[in-house]
């Protein structure tokens, strides 16, 4: 089963990424590849090359990702780090908090908004 991307799908992701500012997150090479594929798909109709589709899927994911989704992903990573440590032994309340989506979101927001320290 081959995966194909139509011009409409590519255009929808590009517009959404442009509106939410995620186009800035792409490198120049990724942006150029996406724009070239957009033009090609407009002329031909769809992209069926598996290699090209494989390159475009992560770019499309980057374009359509919202800030909330990035915060939840960062919160889950931080929560895994917390639960793997021995914090739950001396703070059992953390296990209860870990079940709440709002706590995971809060952890993610703290992770995304914390200043980066170079070590």
N, C-alpha and C positions, 0 to 999 in steps of 0.2 A: 504494500500500500504506500504510494508516494504522496508526500505532502506538497500541496501547491499553495502559493500565495497570490491572491488576486490584487489588482491595482486598488480596489476599494479598501481592502484590508490594510494595505501598506499606507494608503493615504489617510485612513482613519487614525492609525497609530501616529503618523507624522504630525497631524493636526493636534492630536491630544498632547503629544510630547512638546509641541511648539507652545501650546497654551499653558501647560503647567510648568514650563521652563526646563524640562528634562533634555531638550536638544543640546543645551549647554554642557550636559554631562558626557556627551559623546565626544570621542576624539575626532580630529579632522578626518582621519582615514575612515572611521565608522560612518561619519556624516556623509562623506563622499560616496562610499559604497551604497548607503541607503538611498541617496538621491539618484544615483545612477540606476539602481534597481527600480526605483519609482518611475523613472523615465522609460526604462525598458518594459516594465509591466504595463505602462500606459499604451505603448506601441503594440506589444504582442498580446496582452490580455492577462497573462498570469506567469508566474515563475515556477517552474517544475523541477529545476536542478536541485538535487538533494544537498549538495555541498553549499550552494548559495542560500538555500532555505535554512540550512544549519547555521550559517553565518548571520542571517537576518533575524532569526528568532530571539537570540539574546539582546540584540539591538532593540527589537520591538518591545521586549520585556522592560528594558531600561526606559524606553520612551513612555510606556503606559503606567509605570510604577508611581503610586502616589506617596506623599510624605507619610501618611498614616501607615501604609504598608511597609515602608522603610523603617519606621519607628517600631512596628510590631516585630519585624525580622531582627532588628538590633536588640529589642527587649528579650526575645527568645534566646538569642545568643548569650546575652548577659545572664539570663535566668539559668541557663545550662551551666555557666561558669559558677554561679552562686551555689547551685544544687550539687555540683561535683565537689565543692569544698566541704569542709566540716561545719559549715554555718548552721545547718539544720539540727545539729546536736545541741547547740547552746541557744538556738532561736527556732523552736518548732513552729512558731507562727508563720515563718517563711513558706512552709509547705502549703498552708491554707491560702496565703496571699498568691502563691504561684498558680492557683486555679482561677484567679480572677483576671479577666482580660484587661481591666483598667490598670491593674498593677503591672502587667507585662508592657502595656502601652507607656506607662509612666517610666518604667525602666528604660525603654527604648528612647523616649524623649530625653531623658537624662544622659543617655549614652551619646545620642546624636548632638546634643547641645553642649557637651562637656568640651573644654578646650583640649586640644591635642598637645601632649607633652613629648618632646623629643628626648629620647634617652640614648 
